[in-house]
Amino acid sequence: MQRFDRGAYWALLDRLRATHRPRRFQELPTAPARSPYFLLRHDVDYSPAAALDLAREEAARGVRATYFLLPNGRHYNLLTAEFAAVPRRLVALGHEVGLHYDTRFFASFPRRRWRVLLESQAAFLGELAGAPVRSIAQHQPLLSGPDPFRRTRRFVNAYGSPLLRGMPYVSDACAAWRDASWAVLAADHLPPAFQLVLHAENWPRRAVPRLRLYARLHDDVARAVRDERDALLVKIRAHQGVREHDARERREERARLAGRRR
Ligand SMILES: [Zn+2]
């Protein structure tokens, strides 16, 4: 179970599901606390494709999770044709779409505008998803510093809701289990409620060593940028304006030389 691949993912989930129900964050305000459960959270930091692939498998097995999508990451852009349908597809599969937000973004604005800026991001994501965003989770809390929305009443905050305080937090960050996380997962008895925070790219169909896995996620973006660069250079060389500009300069240079010889 310490492996990270799709087989290990289902071994883990099935073991947890034997006694606990996976829940989405949006169920929290109404969820009866009586039966054991875990909040199944997927932070989509890098790969919507990996998220969708896992989301489909989960749906086929009756598992519903909350997928937190990042509107301003470097690795995907929800406003492009390639990714625009991802939130809607996740919702169609029965999952919840939540807002993953980078608090460093807000530093460019006065504090009094932060709440509206967060709500705009949530509204935008809700429009794409076709379902209002009810849950939010900060991206990279260790790098970004304190979350100014921790006490929000407008959303269920994965780090802030009073319900989550004191609830064990189990995360697969960097495709590794911290000792505290592993102690929860490997114990004979699971706590009555806990938050399981996963990243779909950590659970490929075949295991990949973690450094290669993360290098590859970045290499994919770098390759796409390189391909775009090459295509752009070809286009610029053939561009009509560029040809006319360069031909004009050559003509003017020839005229200047001819004038000097006279
Ligand atoms: Zn994140």
Boltz pocket constraint, residues with backbone or C-beta under 6 A from the ligand:
constraints:
  - pocket:
      binder: B
      contacts: [[A, 43], [A, 44], [A, 45], [A, 100], [A, 138], [A, 139], [A, 140]]
      max_distance: 6.0
